[in-house]
Amino acid sequence: MPAATPPPRCNHTTPKKPLPNQTLPDKVIVMEPNWAVENLQTIRTLMERSAVYRRTLAPIMLVTGGLGLLAALLGYATGCNDTQSFGLLWLVTAAIALGGAAFIVRRQAAQAAEPFWTPPARRVVQALLPAWLAALCLTVPPVVGNAGAGSDPAIVLMWELLITVIWILFYGLGLHAAGFFVPRGIKVFGWIGIAGAVGLACSVQWLLKNFYVNTNVLMGLFFGGLHLAYGGYLWFTEKRKRQP
């Protein structure tokens, strides 16, 4: 029986040829050291401040929810039954709520002797801005132009419902995006807004046929009731954690 032929040995003396420039096009990316250090520092800071964000969110949610309920009661009592008055009422309420949130965050940062405009704060604002600015740009023209004015009340109501759906939807999208940088509950809250807006949009015709629909009440339920519920949950759970 003939002996098996041994496998060829690697010739280590063969000179290695350099790889051509076309071998790995656009596969090697030079990482900026400053960019990497900044992102690592941001991630570490976010992890360290998760409890701080949780304590800050509770009063923000409570203040926002209180303002939402007041605006809903004001709109319902005064009969804001045109697109312009409805939109201006809630745009002013949103501006006051944002100012109150900024004041609360700045106050807590001052109490903790920390800067207000930190890299994590910038990440949160950058996550919120695209969706919220899109909602503003989509709804300001019909509000300023008083869309549906002089038409059938059903048409005016449809415009108000459209604005309501856009605000709730894009508000939820903004919160979901910010949920990657703040406690997980914000992302869940964002999903609730997204699901609520989609459900409302899909059931508009059924609601108009079977129920009396008031857009101020709808806005109050979401921007008032849900914020108060989430803020109360954060407040009491955080209070229990701080107790020995």
N, C-alpha and C positions, 0 to 999 in steps of 0.2 A: 504494500500500500504506500503510495507516494506521500512524502511529508507535506504538511500544510504549508502553504507559502506565507511567511510572516508579513504582517501589514507594513506598508511603507512608513518609514520614519520621517518625522518632520525635519526639514532641513532648516535649522536655526541660523545657518550662515547666510540664508537668502536675504538680501537687503529689502527692507520694508519700503514700499512706495507710499508717498504721502497721498492722502485722499484728495480727490479733486474738489474744487470749490463748489461744484454743483451737487455734491453728495448730500449735504444737509442744508438745503436752502431754508432760511428763516426758521431753523429749528433751535438755534442757540440764541437766547435772549439775555442780554446783559442786565442784571438786576441792580437798580440804583440802591446803594446802601442806605441813604437817607429815607427813601420810600419804605424799605423793609423795616427799618428801625421804627419809623413813625407808625406803621400798621401794627407791629408787635406791641408797641407801647399802648396804642389805642385799644387793642384786644385785652391786654392785661388790665387797663384802667376800667374798661367796661365790666370785666369780671369782678373787680374789686368793688365797684360802685353799684352792683345790682341791688343791694339792699337800700342804698341811698335813693336810687331811682324809684324803688317801690314806695318809700316814704314820701317822696315828692309827688308821685302820681295820685295818691289818695286825696290830698287837698285840691289838686288840679281837677280831678274828676268830680269832686263834690261841688266846686265852684262852677264848673262848666254845666253840670246837671241842674244846679239851682238857677243859673241864668237861662238855660233852655226851658225850664218850667215857667219861669216868669214871662219869657217872650211868648210862649204858647198861650198863657192866660191872657196876656195883653192883646195878642192878635185875635183871639177868640172873642174877647169882651168888646173890642173896638170894631169888630167886623171887618178885618182886612180882607176884603173880597175882590181885590184886583191884583194883578201881577206885580205892579210897582210897589205898592205898600207892603205886600207880603214879602217880596224880595228884599226891600230896604230894611224891613224889621229884622230879618234874620241875618243879613249881612252886617248890620250894626252890632247885633248880638254876638256874631262870630268874632268881630274885631275886639269887642270888650273881653270876650273869653280868652282870646290870644294874649291880650295885654295882661289880663289877670294871671295867666299861666306863666308868662315871662316874669312878672313881678314875684310870684311864688318861688320860681327857680332861682332868681337872683337873690332873693332874701335868704333862702336856705344855703346858697353858695357863700354869702357873706357871713352867715352864722358859723359855717364850717371853715372859714378863712381860706376858701378856695376860689380860683378864678371862675368867672361866669361862662366865658366863651372858650370852652375846652375842646380838644379834638373829638371826644365822644359827643359833645353837644353839637358840633358841626356835622357829624355823621347823621345824627337824628334829624336835624333840620334839612339836610340834603336828601334824606329819604322821604320826608314829608312833602317837600316843596313841589315836585313834579305833578303829583295827583291833585294837590290842593290848588295849585295855579291853573291847572287844566279846568277844574270845576269852576273857578272864578271866571276864566275867559269864556266858558261856554254859557254861563248864566247871567253875566252882567248885561250883555246886549238886550235880551228879552226883558230884563227887569227895568233897565233904563228906558227902553222903548215902550214899556207897558204893553207887552204883547197880549193881543186879544181884547184890548180895550174897545168898548162899543159893540162887541160881538155878543153872541149868545153866552149866558153864564157857564154853560157846559164847556165852551171853548176856553174860557178863562181858567176854569178848573183844570182842564187838561194841561194848560201851560204850567200852572202851579204844581201839578203832579209831576210833570216832566222835570221841573227845577228841583223838586224834592228828591226824586229818584237820583238825579245827577249828584246832588250834594251828599246824600247818604252813601252812594256807591263810591265816589271818589274820596270821601272821608275815610271809608273803610279800607280802600286801597292804600291810602297814605299811612294809616295805622299799621296795616299789614307789613308795609315796607319798613317802617320804623321798628317793628317787632323784632328785627334781627339785631337791634342794638339796645333794647330795653327788655324788661321782664316779659316772659312768654305770654302772659295774659293779654297784653296789648295786641299781639297777633291774633289771638282768639277773638278779641273784641272787633278787630278789623274784619275777620271772616263773618261775624254776625252782621256787620253793616253791609258787606257785599251780598250775603245771602238775603238779607232783608230788602235791599234795593232790587235785586233780581226778582224776588217773589212779588214785590209790589208792582214792578213793571209788567209782570206776566198776568197779574190779576186785576189790572186797572179796570177793564171793561166789566168784569164780574162785580167789582166793588161798586162801580157807578150805577149798575142796574139794581143791586140788592141792598145797598147801604147808603146812608148819608155820609159823605166823605168831607172832612175838613183838614186841609193841609197843615194848618197850625197845630192841630191835635197830633197828626202824624209826626211832625217835626218835634213836638214836645215829648212824644213817647220815646223817640230815639235819642235826641240830643239832651233831653231832660231825664227821663226815667232810667234809661240804660246807664247813663253816666253816674247818676246817683246810686244805682244798685252796685255798679263796679267800684265806685269810690268808697261806699260803705263796706263792701267786702274787704278791700285793701286796708281800710282804716282799722277795722276790728281785728283782722288777722295779724296785722303789724303790731297792734297794741298787745295782743296775747303773746307775741314773740318777745316783746321787750319786758314782759313781766317775768320776775325770777321764778 
